[in-house]
């Protein structure tokens, strides 16, 4: 793969990650209204709550994903994910 092709793939990965991440959260069940009943997110939350004696710890993966689902993904996080995707695209 040439340099220009790698850069193009990286740019596509950046654009894709910024667009796809919020959609993916919704599909998993992390919505702006809370965790959707019967979803993958609900299953994750149940598993984590059982493991932690009935609660979901602040800072856990489930808590972070729900926060992102409710408030949206901050620009800095989108940029970081996009940057990482661009580097991987350029390497590949």
N, C-alpha and C positions, 0 to 999 in steps of 0.2 A: 504494500500500500504506500502510495506516495505521500509526501508531506501535505499537499493541498487536499488530498482525499481524507487524510487523517484529521485535518483541521475542519473540513466540512462535516465529517462524522461527529466530531466533538461539538460543533455548533448545533447540529441536529439533536444531539444528546442533551445539551443544555436546554434548548427550547422544549424538547419532549419532557424532561424531568420537571420543569416548572409547570407545564400544563397538566401532565398526567398525575402528579402527586396528589393534588386535592381531589381529583376524580377517584383515584385509587382508595383514598381514605373513606370516601363516601360508599364505595362499593363494598369495602370491608365492614362498614357499619359504624364508623366514627363520623357522626353527623353533627350539624350545628345545633340540633335539638337534643343531643345526647347519644348514647349508644343504642343502636337499633335492636329491638328484640329479635331473637333468633338468628342474629348475624354472627359472623366470625368474631367480630369485636366483642359481642356478648359472651361467646365461648371463652375468649381470651381473658376477659374480665372475671368470669366465674372461676377459671383455673387459678388466676393470680390471687383472687380473694380467698379461695380455699387454702392455698399454700401459705397465705399470710394471716390466717386465723380470722378471716371475715372482712378484711379491708384491702383496698388497693393502695399501696404505698406511693406517696408523692415521689415523683422522679422515676417511677417505673416506666417500662416501655408502653404499657397500656395507658398510663396517665399522660405521658407525653403525646401519644397518638391522639387521645381524646381531646387534649388541649389544642392540638393542631387542627383537629376536625371541627372544633367549635369556633376557634378564633381565626382559623386560616393559618397558612404557613408563612412565617415572617420572611421578608425579602432576603435577609441575611442567610437564612436556612436554605431558601431556594437557590441563592447564588452559590452557596457552598456545595449543595447537591449537584448543581449544574457544572460547577468547576471540576468536581471529582469525575463527573460523567465525561467532561471534555478531555481530561487527562487520560482516562481509560480509552476513550475513542481514538485519541491521538496515538496511544501505544499500540492498540490493536491495528 
